[in-house]
Amino acid sequence: MDFSSKRVLTFDEGCTYLGYAKSYVYKLTSAGVLPFSKPNGKSIFFDREKLEAWMLSNESSSFEEKQVQAATYVNTHTAQRKGGKI
């Protein structure tokens, strides 16, 4: 199913888009973890862009990115100690 042309997704479409079971999506919405709208207090709708942002949140760095971050940290803090700054 092609969701790229739809901005607003129904509950069923949102479940399909996320690849999660309906029961799990209900759990995420009731816990306030997943952004959703409920305009008349009945049907749940999702903003596709907000779902994408949610799916990409809490990103984890690759091993190589972590190595660069560690080397930068060590170089920065070693230079500070040599200059008398801690």
C-alpha positions, 0 to 999 in steps of 0.5 A: 500500500502506498502511503506517500500521497496521504498525510492523514492515516486511519488507525488501520493504515497507521498500524500497517504503516508502522508494521505493528499489531493493532493491540500494540498500537493501542497500547502505545497511543493509550500510554501517550508514546505515539502521537495521534489525533482523536477528533470526535473522541472515537476514531484514531488518526495519525499524521504520517510525518509525525509517525515517521519522526517518531520511528526515527527518534532515539537514534543510535550511533554506528560503531564508527560514529562512536569511535569518532566521538570517543576520539574527539572526546579524548583529544579535547579533554587531553588538550584541556588537561595539558593546558592546566584546565580540567 
